[in-house]
Amino acid sequence: MVNSHNLCIFEGRIIKDPQVSQVNTSNGPMDKVTFTIAVEKNLTSQQRQAAKNDSNIVTADFVRCSLVGKVVQTFMQYCPKGKAITVTCSYATFQTTNNQTGQTEYGHIFNVEDFKFTVADAKSLSQGNQQQNNGYQQQQNNNYQQNNNNYQNNNYQQNNNYQQQNQQQNMGNFQMFDNNSASPF
């Protein structure tokens, strides 16, 4: 559970494929995934326009994250490079010893407690589904029109055949009377 005094929420895109490793914990060895997300800065439209012309203006922050546990496999399956996600995490500092120089180095990382797919991906997904659905709807409408035209054509042909049969039958009846010299009329 995330400490409410150390709560961080970031939304962004994963900038490179996540890296998996094994770590030893009190519960035994577990999978660990580290990844970096690019979080857009809150810039005005003028600042964004200036950033288009000047590559020295930074438009995003890069947040290094780690995730430990059984959920790593799910994360690896559904969160490749470029995926838009929202992470809920806590800030942590760490220290390591550089093997070459022997000096102690300090760093920081955000330990992810929860992640979700963002609205940006949901919109692109729904637009893709909408295009697919429109294709289905168009195909369905075309089938309806074809079926309706076939129905109308068949009814017309059936009605036309019925009328022709009736006319021939009626004409036969009249011919019978015309050819019969003993007509009651």
C-alpha positions, -999 to 999 in steps of 0.1 A, spaced: 0 0 0 12 35 -8 19 58 21 -4 88 15 24 111 26 46 97 -2 22 94 -30 31 101 -66 9 97 -97 24 101 -132 8 97 -166 30 93 -197 44 69 -223 70 42 -218 101 54 -237 119 21 -242 111 -15 -236 110 -24 -199 139 -44 -185 133 -75 -163 156 -88 -136 155 -109 -105 158 -95 -70 161 -112 -36 135 -102 -12 124 -115 23 99 -136 4 125 -151 -18 136 -142 -54 111 -121 -73 108 -105 -108 115 -68 -110 109 -46 -140 124 -11 -145 111 13 -170 110 50 -178 80 71 -187 80 105 -204 56 128 -186 47 159 -206 53 192 -189 24 216 -184 34 242 -210 14 270 -226 7 269 -263 33 296 -268 59 276 -250 50 245 -270 53 265 -302 87 278 -291 98 242 -283 91 231 -319 117 256 -331 142 252 -303 154 216 -294 169 229 -261 134 235 -246 125 204 -226 88 194 -230 88 163 -209 102 149 -176 116 113 -176 105 93 -145 124 61 -137 101 35 -122 103 -1 -108 77 -27 -102 83 -59 -82 61 -90 -78 38 -113 -97 23 -84 -117 56 -81 -136 46 -107 -162 13 -89 -168 31 -56 -171 56 -71 -196 28 -86 -217 7 -54 -220 31 -25 -216 57 -23 -244 76 8 -255 52 36 -265 23 24 -243 5 52 -224 0 44 -187 -7 60 -154 14 48 -124 7 53 -87 40 50 -68 61 61 -39 94 80 -41 125 61 -28 162 69 -26 189 43 -27 227 41 -25 251 18 -43 288 14 -44 305 19 -78 326 -12 -84 352 7 -104 358 37 -82 346 24 -49 326 55 -43 291 55 -29 265 68 -54 230 79 -46 199 77 -67 162 78 -67 134 57 -82 96 55 -80 83 22 -67 51 14 -86 22 1 -65 -4 3 -93 -6 10 -130 -35 16 -154 -39 22 -191 -46 58 -198 -73 76 -217 -50 84 -246 -47 48 -254 -84 42 -248 -92 70 -273 -70 55 -299 -84 21 -293 -120 33 -295 -112 52 -327 -98 20 -342 -129 1 -330 -151 29 -344 -135 26 -378 -139 -12 -377 -175 -8 -365 -182 17 -393 -169 -9 -418 -192 -35 -402 -221 -11 -402 -215 -1 -438 -212 -38 -448 -243 -45 -429 -262 -17 -446 -250 -28 -480 -262 -63 -472 -296 -49 -461 -299 -29 -493 -289 -59 -514 -314 -81 -495 -341 -55 -498 -335 -51 -535 -335 -88 -540 -368 -90 -520 -384 -63 -540 -372 -78 -573 -384 -112 -563 -418 -98 -553 -420 -78 -585 -412 -109 -605 -436 -131 -585 -463 -104 -589 -456 -100 -625 -457 -138 -631 -490 -140 -611 -505 -112 -632 -494 -129 -664 -508 -162 -653 -541 -146 -644 -543 -127 -677 -535 -159 -696 -561 -178 -676 -587 -150 -681 -579 -148 -718 -583 -185 -720 -617 -182 -704 -627 -154 -728 -613 -174 -757 -634 -204 -746 -665 -183 -748 -654 -166 -780 -647 -199 -798 -679 -214 -784 -708 -208 -807 -733 -217 -780 -723 -188 -757 -749 -178 -733 -741 -141 -738 
